[in-house]
Amino acid sequence: MTDLQQVAERYIAVWNENDQPARRKLIDELWAEGGRYTDPLVDAQGREAIDATIGAAQAQFPGLVFTLGPVDAHHHLARFTWDLGPAGGEALVVGFDVVAVDEDGRLASVLGFLDKVPAA
């Protein structure tokens, strides 16, 4: 059985990887080939689109880091909160994700929700 705590930790590590080739390597290892990431702002399918989505988020919030909250998991599903903010500082963005892994333990889908976003 897949360790979904570890999957969630690796998922957050991908979002924190600023080196694009290193990030893409992590994505290729963690995500299923046809994986999908959906949140209120984007619907990205496939590793290339997911990589571009993460790169765009990093460009929008330079220098900020994602921090994983508690992970609740069963079967092939996990849910967890995350924060985005300066290291050791107050979160500017707070979200909640639900992930599903395939039979190989790779991310098949991520459904993201934004609970707190900066004012425009």
Summary of the structure (lengths in Angstrom):
residues: 120
radius of gyration: 13.4
end to end distance: 42.9
largest distance: 42.9
contacts: 326
relative contact order: 0.21
helix: 32%
strand: 42%
